[in-house]
Every structure is written in C-alpha cells, then in structure tokens.
C-alpha cells in the first residue's frame, strides 16, 4: 500500500538540501524502486521532507542504502513518520 513519509532533520536549514544534491541523492531518488514523489523545504528550525512511496519497506531501503551514508557529519538522524496514502490529486 502506498505511504506518505514525513521526515524532519532538526537544526538543518536550506543548505541541507544543497549537501544532499551535491552527494547525488536528488538525482538517485527519481529512479529508486518504489519512489513516487518528493517535496521538501526548510522551516524555522528544521528541514522537512514529504515523500510518497509504494511501501514503507521501499522507503526504508532507500534510507539505509542512500540517505544515511550521505548525511552530513554530526547531523541528527531524521525523525520519520508514515501514514497510509488515502488520496492523491495530480495537477491538471
């Protein structure tokens, strides 16, 4: 079942995305098995990521294989929340 994943990295700002982009993470996600969509941005005190995945397991595989090895040194582990996807409305 598709899931919505919400992750937050406390203390991170917009430069967090720059580092992940430089590490090739944003290029890699588009073709990772189970990935559907990604949006993200900085809040006043953290960086928030919202994604849709085909399953929780697909996302967890992505985190273990790509995200954790590319986290900046000393960065806190992201907090992650999942919910079942009930509806998605594409643009158009």
C-alpha positions as CSV (number, residue, x, y, z in Angstrom):
1,X,0.0,0.0,0.0
2,X,1.4,3.5,-0.9
3,X,2.5,5.5,2.1
4,X,3.2,9.2,2.8
5,X,6.5,9.6,4.6
6,X,7.3,12.8,6.6
7,X,10.9,13.2,7.8
8,X,12.5,16.1,9.7
9,X,16.1,16.9,10.4
10,X,16.3,19.1,13.5
11,X,18.7,22.0,13.2
12,X,19.1,21.7,9.4
13,X,18.4,24.6,7.1
14,X,18.1,25.0,3.3
15,X,21.8,24.2,2.9
16,X,21.0,20.7,3.9
17,X,19.4,20.2,0.5
18,X,22.5,21.6,-1.2
19,X,24.6,18.9,0.5
20,X,22.3,16.1,-0.5
21,X,22.1,17.4,-4.0
22,X,26.0,17.6,-4.2
23,X,26.1,13.9,-3.0
24,X,23.8,12.9,-5.9
25,X,20.9,12.0,-3.7
26,X,18.3,14.0,-5.6
27,X,19.4,12.5,-8.9
28,X,19.2,9.0,-7.5
29,X,15.8,9.2,-5.9
30,X,13.9,9.6,-9.2
31,X,14.9,6.0,-10.3
32,X,14.9,4.3,-6.9
33,X,12.5,1.3,-6.8
34,X,9.2,2.3,-5.1
35,X,9.7,6.1,-5.2
36,X,6.6,8.1,-6.3
37,X,7.2,11.8,-5.3
38,X,9.2,14.2,-3.2
39,X,8.7,17.7,-1.8
40,X,10.8,19.4,0.9
41,X,11.8,22.7,2.5
42,X,13.3,24.4,5.5
43,X,11.2,25.5,8.5
44,X,12.5,27.9,11.1
45,X,14.3,25.2,13.0
46,X,14.5,22.0,10.8
47,X,14.4,20.6,7.3
48,X,11.2,18.7,6.4
49,X,10.8,16.1,3.6
50,X,7.5,14.8,2.4
51,X,7.5,11.8,0.0
52,X,5.2,9.2,-1.4
53,X,6.5,5.7,-1.7
54,X,4.9,2.4,-2.9
55,X,5.5,1.0,0.5
56,X,7.2,1.7,3.9
57,X,9.8,-1.0,3.0
58,X,10.8,0.7,-0.2
59,X,11.4,3.9,1.7
60,X,13.3,2.2,4.4
61,X,15.5,0.5,1.8
62,X,16.2,4.0,0.3
63,X,17.2,5.4,3.7
64,X,19.6,2.6,4.5
65,X,21.2,2.5,1.1
66,X,21.4,6.2,0.2
67,X,20.3,8.7,2.9
68,X,22.2,7.6,6.0
69,X,25.5,7.1,4.2
70,X,25.2,10.7,2.8
71,X,24.1,12.5,5.9
72,X,26.4,15.4,6.9
73,X,28.9,14.5,9.7
74,X,27.3,15.1,13.0
75,X,23.8,15.5,11.6
76,X,21.0,14.1,13.8
77,X,19.2,11.1,12.5
78,X,15.9,12.2,10.8
79,X,12.7,11.6,12.6
80,X,10.3,9.7,10.3
81,X,6.5,9.3,10.3
82,X,4.4,7.2,7.9
83,X,0.8,7.3,7.1
84,X,-1.2,5.3,4.5
85,X,-1.9,7.3,1.4
86,X,-5.7,7.8,1.1
87,X,-5.8,10.2,-1.9
88,X,-3.5,11.9,-4.4
89,X,-4.7,14.5,-6.9
90,X,-2.3,15.2,-9.7
91,X,-2.0,18.6,-11.3
92,X,-4.1,19.1,-14.4
